[in-house]
């Protein structure tokens, strides 16, 4: 695919795959899975360094089971996560700015 000005030249439409982010703070596993189903997500990539949670159903095994029941594949890619020693230097505001802005207006966040 040709690149123009550092951006992929393809035009995204409603059939194009999208990258979404999801958080689970304050949500149950059922709420998380329902949100993913509503967005027609087919694959969840878990980038948590350690895929554990004190919230019932949101650790790796429980989440995998809930997702599978909804027809969603689970993949843990620890290498994509943020190492503990890097977290203190990353202000939350900078994460919000990046996540709220679609990539060159094409709807891919």
C-alpha positions as CSV (number, residue, x, y, z in Angstrom):
1,X,0.0,0.0,0.0
2,X,1.3,3.5,-0.8
3,X,2.1,5.9,1.9
4,X,1.5,9.6,1.5
5,X,2.8,12.0,4.0
6,X,3.5,9.2,6.5
7,X,-0.2,8.0,6.4
8,X,-1.7,4.9,4.9
9,X,-3.4,6.1,1.7
10,X,-6.4,3.6,2.1
11,X,-9.7,5.2,2.9
12,X,-11.4,3.5,5.8
13,X,-15.1,2.7,5.6
14,X,-17.6,0.8,7.7
15,X,-16.1,-2.6,6.6
16,X,-12.6,-1.7,7.6
17,X,-11.1,-3.2,10.7
18,X,-10.7,-0.7,13.5
19,X,-8.5,-0.5,16.6
20,X,-10.5,0.3,19.7
21,X,-9.3,0.6,23.3
22,X,-11.3,-0.6,26.3
23,X,-11.0,-0.2,30.0
24,X,-12.7,-2.2,32.7
25,X,-12.5,0.0,35.8
26,X,-15.9,0.2,37.4
27,X,-17.3,-2.4,35.0
28,X,-18.3,-6.0,35.3
29,X,-17.0,-8.7,32.9
30,X,-20.6,-8.8,31.4
31,X,-20.5,-5.1,30.8
32,X,-17.1,-5.3,29.1
33,X,-18.1,-8.2,26.9
34,X,-21.5,-6.6,26.0
35,X,-19.6,-3.4,24.9
36,X,-17.3,-5.5,22.7
37,X,-20.2,-7.4,21.2
38,X,-22.0,-4.1,20.5
39,X,-18.9,-2.8,18.6
40,X,-18.6,-6.1,16.7
41,X,-15.2,-6.9,18.1
42,X,-13.8,-10.2,16.9
43,X,-10.5,-10.2,18.8
44,X,-9.4,-8.7,22.1
45,X,-5.7,-8.2,22.6
46,X,-4.9,-7.9,26.2
47,X,-1.7,-5.8,26.7
48,X,-1.6,-6.0,30.5
49,X,1.8,-6.9,31.8
50,X,0.2,-9.5,34.1
51,X,-3.4,-10.3,33.0
52,X,-4.8,-10.6,36.5
53,X,-7.6,-8.7,38.1
54,X,-9.2,-8.6,41.5
55,X,-12.5,-8.1,39.7
56,X,-14.3,-11.4,39.1
57,X,-14.1,-12.6,35.5
58,X,-11.5,-10.1,34.3
59,X,-8.4,-12.2,34.8
60,X,-7.0,-14.0,31.8
61,X,-8.8,-17.3,32.2
62,X,-12.2,-15.9,33.2
63,X,-12.1,-13.2,30.5
64,X,-11.1,-15.8,27.9
65,X,-14.1,-17.9,28.8
66,X,-16.5,-15.0,28.7
67,X,-15.2,-13.7,25.4
68,X,-15.3,-17.2,23.8
69,X,-18.9,-17.6,24.9
70,X,-19.6,-14.3,22.9
71,X,-17.6,-15.4,19.9
72,X,-14.6,-13.2,20.6
73,X,-11.1,-14.4,20.4
74,X,-8.6,-13.5,23.2
75,X,-4.9,-12.9,22.8
76,X,-2.4,-11.9,25.5
77,X,0.5,-9.8,24.1
78,X,2.5,-8.8,27.2
79,X,5.2,-7.2,25.0
80,X,2.7,-4.4,24.0
81,X,2.1,-3.4,27.5
82,X,3.6,-0.6,29.5
83,X,6.4,-1.8,31.9
84,X,6.0,-0.9,35.5
85,X,9.2,1.2,35.6
86,X,7.8,3.4,32.8
87,X,4.4,4.2,34.3
88,X,5.3,7.0,36.7
89,X,6.5,9.2,33.9
90,X,3.4,8.9,31.7
91,X,0.8,11.5,32.6
92,X,-2.8,10.4,32.3
93,X,-3.7,13.5,30.3
94,X,-1.3,12.6,27.5
95,X,-3.0,9.2,27.2
96,X,-6.4,10.8,26.9
97,X,-5.3,13.2,24.2
98,X,-3.9,10.4,22.1
99,X,-6.9,8.1,22.5
100,X,-9.5,10.9,21.9
101,X,-8.1,11.9,18.5
102,X,-8.8,9.8,15.4
103,X,-5.8,9.2,13.2
104,X,-6.0,11.8,10.4
105,X,-9.8,12.0,10.7
106,X,-10.4,8.5,9.3
107,X,-12.1,7.1,12.4
108,X,-9.2,4.8,13.4
109,X,-8.3,5.5,17.0
